Amino acid sequence: MEKTGFSFLFEKLKNQSPKKLVVANGVDMHTLEAVRRAVDEKIVSVIITGAKETVINNCSKAGIAENLYEIENCDTEDAAVLRAVEIARAGKADLIMKGLVSTDVFMKAVLNKEKGLLPKGALLSDVAMLNNNVYHKPLFISDVAILPLPNLEQKMQMTKYLIEVAQKAGVERPKVAFLAATEKVIAKMPACADAAELKKMWKEAAFGNSICDGPMALDLAVDKHAADVKNFSSPVAGDADCLLFPNIESGNIFYKANTIFCNASAAAIVMGTNVPAVLSSRGDSSDTKFYSIALAALIG
C-alpha cells in the first residue's frame, strides 16, 4: 500500500482500533475506492448513506465486496447527508466524510443549529497536511478552504487547531509561523499586526507546548538560507511545522501550488465539529481522500 510521505501517520494508527466512519452519499467510485483502502488498512469501519443500488453497482465495478460496508439506503442526496449527520451526532460514528454531494448541501447539514455537528460558539476551520519532497518534514497549514478573512480571535483558534493536529500526528512541540508579506510589524498591514499579537499571546502561554513566531514571510518560515541571508533569527525560521495563512487566497494558492506543481501528498480535515470531517473535493485524488481519512482517524 502506497503511503508516500505519511508513513508516520500509519505507524501511529497501528496502535489504535479502527474508527467508525460515516460517508454522506458515498456512492461514487473515487470515494468507495479511498474508503476501501482505509478499511483494508484497518483504519476505519464504514457506514455509507446513499442509493444502495448505486453503491452496490459501483462496488461491483471496482471489485469491492458489497458487504465491506454497512449501507443505509437513502432516496436523495439531501436525505443521505442528513442521515450521515444524524448518525455522527448520535455518537454512532467517530468521523464523517463528504461523498458525491455539493459542499453547500453538506455544510448546511453540518452547520444546522438544531441537528448539526457544530457546538455552540465553536469555530469551523480546516487543517491541511502536505508532504513536499523539497521540504524536510510535513507541513500543517490553515486555512485553505473555509474562512475567507479570519480575524484575530479566529486566528487564535486556528493556531490551536494547527498545534493539536500536529501534536497528534507526532510533533511534540510544533513550530508555528504566523505568515505575512514581511517580518516587520507594520500597523497598516493587518496580517503583520495580527501576527505580532499572536506572538504576544504565545509568550503569555496561550498556545501550550509550541514555539510560535511572526510576522514572517514564507521564505523565512521554510528556508533557513533565506533567514540567514536576511539576518532573521528565530527558532521557527527554516524549520516551521505549521503555517498560519492570513487569508484563504494565500493558503489555497499555496496548497494547490504544492499539490499540482510539486506533486505533494496532501490530507485535509475540518476542525471544530463534534467529530472530525473529511471535506473531500471532487478534484481530490483517491490518495488525498485516503490520507484525509487516515488523518481524521488519528484526530477523532
Secondary structure, DSSP 8 states (H G I E B T S, - for coil): ---TT-HHHHHHHTTS--EEEEEET--SHHHHHHHHHHHHTTSEEEEEEE-HHHHHHHHHHHT--GGGSEEEE-SSHHHHHHHHHHHHHTTS-SEEEE-SS-HHHHHHHHT-TTTSS--TT---EEEEEEE-TTSSS-EEEE-SSS-SS--HHHHHHHHHHHHHHHHHTT-SS-EEEEE-S-SS--TTSHHHHHHHHHHHHHHTTTTSS-EEEEEE-HHHHH-HHHHHHTT---SSTT--SEEE-SSHHHHHHHHHHHHHHS--EEEEEEESSSS-EE---TT--HHHHHHHHHHHHHH-
